Amino acid sequence: MNVGVIGGGIAGLSAAYELSRRGHKVALFEKEPQLGGQAATFEIAGERVERFYHHIFTSDSDIIQLIHELGLGERLVWLDSRVGFLYRGRIYDFVTPRDLLRFRPVSPVDRVRLGLVSLYLRRYKDWPRLEGKTAQGWITKYAGRRNYETVWGPLLRNKFGASCGEVGMVWLWGKIHLRFSSRSRGRERLGYLMGSFGLLVDALAQRIADLGGKIYTSSPVSQIVVQGEKVVGLQVGGEFHPFDAVIATVPSPAFLHMVPQLSGEYAAKLKGTRYQAAACLVLSLKAPLSPIYWLNISDATIPFVAIIEHTNFVDPSNYGGRHILYISNYLSPHDPRYQLDSDQLLEEYLPHLQKVNPNFEPGWIEQCHLFREEAGQPIIAKNYSSQIAEHRTPISNLYLANTTQIYPEDRGMNYSVRLGLKVSEILDGG
Ligand SMILES: Cc1cc2nc3c(=O)[nH]c(=O)nc-3n(C[C@H](O)[C@H](O)[C@H](O)COP(=O)(O)OP(=O)(O)OC[C@H]3O[C@@H](n4cnc5c(N)ncnc54)[C@H](O)[C@@H]3O)c2cc1C
């Protein structure tokens, strides 16, 4: 079959590779000048690094298998990660059961409840039973109000903003269940591809080309062309490209825009999808800000939600001794902060960096970059399974594979690899 793939992120590349391997003739269109989507990279000191912080978990079996299959296994390293929690001006370690028992912001009884609930969720497998519950309701009931207000509430608010009360318990279960699977004997190990996950993107693109597939960057698809309830091709830059089948891996609003013929329950499900936008300010510093890799911020006076200091995970010597950190925010795309440029955002954030390290000085900053993604995180409410659109759309030979269809796990590169494999199998009659 002659297949058109829309989107050159991990899902689009995974689908294009799998279809090429299955003997289909594939053409992939990416609107940006570079491939990778949310996992795209840029350079600091001549070294590639992700625009948004990225690591993988030991449970991310599909991406791990793909990395090995593409001959990148030697680049995959498993490194210790240090997670912290900033609360009322103090940083608490936040990985091991012992860390939880020492977490003074809540009473000893609440600390024990926090530990027991975390342990319970780590072992719990029957997630469909949690479908009708919100994270707020479930955690408040079982871990207590104080634990919700101090720990889980701020973490949910950090990611989902004003929608945090709607988030389904299954989302939180997935986060805890998977994250804990990367922890053992009091340590958390996370995976990274030395040289960046851009190597995976490059290797996928190379394999697709080797198998005869075509990849077009800077090529936004404006329309999915449908005739008589059947997809017939794509409109790209004023040119028509005929296809027997099309796979779209773009966010739901972009997909709806490309194929306005979609109606009924399927279109309603897509219209119901909502996202939080991600804005990441990436700083290259002369000195480390803190010893923590992943610092959760539980302080309403600080205008960002986490600091991910990449070089507390991957050694700074890989980046000419520079210290790279991401100041992360998840916002509504309508939030005025989402419209700020990098200088404006840095000005807003600067005074707060001293709350993490009182010795920090603006003179430490060598470079500052801002990256934004409107469809950063789908908002996963309770009973989400009934709101997910199927991969096979009502239009014949048109398929959708995007991050809103990842469930019960949270979106991530591993699941986009899996989406690509799954949608290719469905297209092939599976
Ligand atoms: C801040 C942040 C941190 C993250 N951290 C991690 C992490 O640590 N580990 C992890 O595994 N995952 C992480 N992720 C998630 C991960 O990057 C994504 O889940 C994954 O890369 C999504 O891939 P995708 O191909 O499904 O979607 P996308 O990457 O969104 O790809 C969609 C592609 O479609 C293209 N497109 C859109 N419209 C058009 C059009 N009209 N024509 C052609 N192309 C179009 C886009 O440009 C894009 O390249 C993170 C994401 C963010 C935002």
The ligand as a MOL file (V3000), in Angstrom:
LIG
                    3D

  0  0  0     0  0            999 V3000
M  V30 BEGIN CTAB
M  V30 COUNTS 53 58 0 0 0
M  V30 BEGIN ATOM
M  V30 1 C 8.1170 18.9560 28.8630 0
M  V30 2 C 8.0660 17.5490 28.3540 0
M  V30 3 C 8.8640 16.5900 28.9460 0
M  V30 4 C 8.8070 15.2690 28.5150 0
M  V30 5 N 9.6030 14.3380 29.1300 0
M  V30 6 C 9.5640 13.0650 28.7010 0
M  V30 7 C 10.4110 12.0870 29.2820 0
M  V30 8 O 11.2090 12.3680 30.1900 0
M  V30 9 N 10.3400 10.8270 28.8120 0
M  V30 10 C 9.4830 10.4590 27.8140 0
M  V30 11 O 9.4710 9.2860 27.4220 0
M  V30 12 N 8.6660 11.3560 27.2600 0
M  V30 13 C 8.6700 12.6420 27.6720 0
M  V30 14 N 7.8590 13.5690 27.0920 0
M  V30 15 C 6.8190 13.1110 26.1600 0
M  V30 16 C 7.3210 12.6940 24.8100 0
M  V30 17 O 8.2530 13.6140 24.2700 0
M  V30 18 C 6.1160 12.6060 23.8990 0
M  V30 19 O 5.1150 11.8260 24.5020 0
M  V30 20 C 6.4450 11.9810 22.5430 0
M  V30 21 O 7.6470 12.5020 22.0070 0
M  V30 22 C 5.2690 12.2790 21.6100 0
M  V30 23 O 5.5770 11.8270 20.3240 0
M  V30 24 P 4.4510 11.8480 19.2060 0
M  V30 25 O 5.0930 11.5070 17.9330 0
M  V30 26 O 3.3160 10.9990 19.6650 0
M  V30 27 O 3.8890 13.3250 19.2010 0
M  V30 28 P 4.6890 14.7480 18.7800 0
M  V30 29 O 6.0530 14.6280 19.2890 0
M  V30 30 O 3.7820 15.7800 19.2630 0
M  V30 31 O 4.7000 14.6240 17.2090 0
M  V30 32 C 3.7030 15.1570 16.3900 0
M  V30 33 C 4.4000 15.7430 15.1770 0
M  V30 34 O 3.4130 16.2020 14.2510 0
M  V30 35 C 3.9130 17.3790 13.6450 0
M  V30 36 N 2.8040 18.0990 13.0290 0
M  V30 37 C 1.8190 18.8090 13.6300 0
M  V30 38 N 0.9890 19.3360 12.6900 0
M  V30 39 C 1.4550 18.9470 11.4740 0
M  V30 40 C 1.0430 19.1730 10.1320 0
M  V30 41 N -0.0270 19.9260 9.8400 0
M  V30 42 N 1.7450 18.6030 9.1310 0
M  V30 43 C 2.8510 17.8300 9.3800 0
M  V30 44 N 3.3010 17.6150 10.6490 0
M  V30 45 C 2.6060 18.1520 11.6830 0
M  V30 46 C 4.5580 18.1110 14.8100 0
M  V30 47 O 5.4390 19.1240 14.3820 0
M  V30 48 C 5.2630 16.9510 15.5300 0
M  V30 49 O 6.5710 16.7470 15.0420 0
M  V30 50 C 7.9220 14.9050 27.4730 0
M  V30 51 C 7.1480 15.8750 26.8480 0
M  V30 52 C 7.2090 17.1970 27.2770 0
M  V30 53 C 6.3530 18.2320 26.6100 0
M  V30 END ATOM
M  V30 BEGIN BOND
M  V30 1 1 1 2
M  V30 2 1 2 3
M  V30 3 2 2 52
M  V30 4 2 3 4
M  V30 5 1 4 5
M  V30 6 1 4 50
M  V30 7 2 5 6
M  V30 8 1 6 7
M  V30 9 1 6 13
M  V30 10 2 7 8
M  V30 11 1 7 9
M  V30 12 1 9 10
M  V30 13 2 10 11
M  V30 14 1 10 12
M  V30 15 2 12 13
M  V30 16 1 13 14
M  V30 17 1 14 15
M  V30 18 1 14 50
M  V30 19 1 15 16
M  V30 20 1 16 17
M  V30 21 1 16 18
M  V30 22 1 18 19
M  V30 23 1 18 20
M  V30 24 1 20 21
M  V30 25 1 20 22
M  V30 26 1 22 23
M  V30 27 1 23 24
M  V30 28 2 24 25
M  V30 29 1 24 26
M  V30 30 1 24 27
M  V30 31 1 27 28
M  V30 32 2 28 29
M  V30 33 1 28 30
M  V30 34 1 28 31
M  V30 35 1 31 32
M  V30 36 1 32 33
M  V30 37 1 33 34
M  V30 38 1 33 48
M  V30 39 1 34 35
M  V30 40 1 35 36
M  V30 41 1 35 46
M  V30 42 1 36 37
M  V30 43 1 36 45
M  V30 44 2 37 38
M  V30 45 1 38 39
M  V30 46 1 39 40
M  V30 47 2 39 45
M  V30 48 1 40 41
M  V30 49 2 40 42
M  V30 50 1 42 43
M  V30 51 2 43 44
M  V30 52 1 44 45
M  V30 53 1 46 47
M  V30 54 1 46 48
M  V30 55 1 48 49
M  V30 56 2 50 51
M  V30 57 1 51 52
M  V30 58 1 52 53
M  V30 END BOND
M  V30 END CTAB
M  END
